Each structure stands twice: as C-alpha cells, then as structure tokens.
Amino acid sequence: MSAQPRDRAGAAATFESLDGDVVRPFERLSRADVDYAGGKGANLGELTAAGFPVPPGFVVGAPTYAAFCDVAGLRGRIEQRLATVDVEDTESASFAGMNETILNVRGRDAVVEAVRRCWSSLFGARTIYYRAKRGFGQADMDIAVDEPQPERGVPCSCAGSARHPAWHRGRCG
C-alpha cells in the first residue's frame, strides 16, 4: 500500500473543503463542538460564554489536522510504520496529559511550531501503547490544539486534545 502526498490541486481542494474553518476563537465554541475542538476546547468555549475569566484564545480544529494528514498522505504511512508495534501488558493508561503542552508561546512562528509539536505528540510511546491496547488504529486519531492568548503578562500555552472517531459513535466512555 503506497501513501503518496496529493498534488497541489488536491491539497488546495482538501483545505478549501474546511470552508475557512481552520481556527475558531473560544467564544465561537460550545459543548456541541467536541468533534471540532476536543473536550478542552469545547469547555473553554462554554466557560467563555458563561462569563468566566478565560483568557482570549483559539483552537486549531481537529479537521485541520485531518486535512493535513490527507494532504501529506500520512495516515497510510503512519499505519504501516506502527502496525508492527509490540505492546506489552503494563498498567492502564489514560490520554489525560499524554499530548504535548508547550508553555510561553509567543509569536506566529512559535505558535506554528507549537501546533506541530502537539500534532507530533499523538505518536509518543504512551499514546501508541494506549491506542494499541484499546484496539484503535494508529492513524485514526485526530487532534485539536487549544491556544490561549497571553493577557497582561500571563504566560500562554499550546496543548493538544486528542479525539478518536469511535468516541462519538458510543464505543468509548
């Protein structure tokens, strides 16, 4: 099975299918947006709407990561490389805290690099182990990245919230 990147026209069509919905500010998110923003991003939207003091920020949506994987032809290559991963029985794992959190992100280039690192964190040893133990495909996971904006000297962070399509089909709790 060969997974080749799409041509530029295919890449443009993939990102155009997002209809400019690559990033959403917290104030445009609610609990109905878990598929887009992950649980953390959706909850930040709910807290913002309820008037809690949430620093302004945005979420790079899970569909953005999915489109990136499609454009780059990554899903097949990831599945091929990780299909032979040997998983031993050890303690139960949880996705909480497994994805990268980068603190003090400032500037456009730093945000892009932080998003890349959050996306890459889907393939750490613990997350690979967790997916394998639960029978999830290694390339089926998408990730949303939450990015609070600095306000009055408060450091901001960039944190990933992973989601698996099965969670929204009643397979996972």
N, C-alpha and C positions, 0 to 999 in steps of 0.2 A: 504494500500500500504506500503510495507516494503522496506526500503532502507538500505541494509546492505553493509558494505565495501567489496570490492573484495578481493579475496585471493592474496597471494604474487605473484603468477604466473600472475594473471590478472593485478595486479599493474605494474609489470615489463613490460608486453606487452603494457600497456597504455603509459608508459613513453618512451618505445622503439619506439612507433609509432611517437614520436616527432622527431626522427632521430637526436638526439643531439641538437635540435633547441630550447633549453630551454631559452637561453640567447643570445642576439645579441648586439654587440657594436654599438654605434651610427653610425659609418662610414659604417656599413652594412645595414642601414635603409634609406628608401625614402618614398615619399608620397604614393607609391604603397603598403606600409607595414602597413597601418592603422589597418587592421584586426588583425595583429600580435602585433603591438606596441602602438596602440591608436594614437590619433591625436598629442599629445605632443611628443611622442617618434619618430613618423614619421617626424615631423617637426624638431626635434633635428638632425635627420639624414640629412635632407635637408640642414639645416644651416651648419652642419659639411662639407658636400660635397661642399657647396658654399664658403668655406674658412672663415666663421665667427669664432670668438674666442669662441668656445664651449668647455668647459672642457671635457676631455675624460670621457666616461661613457658607460652604457649598459642598456638594457631593458629586464626585465623578462617578456616574452611574455604572452599574453592572453591565448594562447593554453596551457601554463604551468599551469595556474590557472584552466583551464577547465579540464585538465588531473588530477590535484589534486582533484577536486570535484568528478570526475568519480571514481578515485581510492578509495576515502574515502566514496563514496556513499552519498554525501552531497546534491545533487540537490533535490532529493525527500524529504529528511528530512527538508530542508530549506522551500520548497514549503508547506509542511504540517504545519510547525510551523507558517508561515507567512500568510497562506491562510485566517485566521480569523482577520487579522489586520483591524481595523476600521479606515477609512481615512475620516477626516472632510474636508470641503471646507475651505481653507485658501489661502493666497497669492500664486501665481505661484512660482514654484521652478526651479532651474537650477542645472545641475550636476557640473557646474564650482565651484571648491573649496569644494565640498562635501566630496571627498575622502581624506584620511589621507595624510598629508605631515609631514615627520619627518626630522628634520634638524640635522646636525653634526653627521652623521652616519659614524662610523669608525670601521673597523674590520669585519671579516666574520660573527661571531655570531650576531653582531649588524645589519648587512645587512639582515640576515635571519629573525631576529625579526622584522625589519622594513618592510620587504615584507609581513610578516604575518599580521602586523597591517594594512598595506594598503589593503590587501585582506579583512580583517575583516571590513574595513570601508564601504564596499558595503552594510552593514546591519545596518547603523546608521538610526535614525528616519527620517531624511530628505530624504535619498536616498530611503528608503522603501516607504515613502509618495509619492515621485516623480514617482516611478515606478507604484505604485497603481493608481495614478491619470491618468497616461498615458496608462494604460492597459497592462503594461509589466508584465510578470511572474516574481515573486520574485527570482527565481533561474536561470533565463535565462541570467543574466548579467555576463560578463567576465571582467577581469581587467588586464591591463598591468602595470608594475611598472618601472618607469624611475629612474635610479641611476647614477647621475653624480659622477665622482670620484674626490676626493679632489686634488687640484693642488696648490702648493706654499701657503699652509695655508688657502686656500679658503674653507669655510665650504661646505659640500655637503648635499644633501637632498635625500629623497626617497619619491616619490609622485606617487599616483595611477591615472591612466587614465581609466575610465570605458568605455566599449562599449557594445552595445546591438546588437544582430544579426539583428534585424529589421532595424537598421540604414543603413545597407548595402544592404537592399532589397528595398530601396526607401520609406519606411514607415515614416521615421523621417527626419527632415531637419537639 
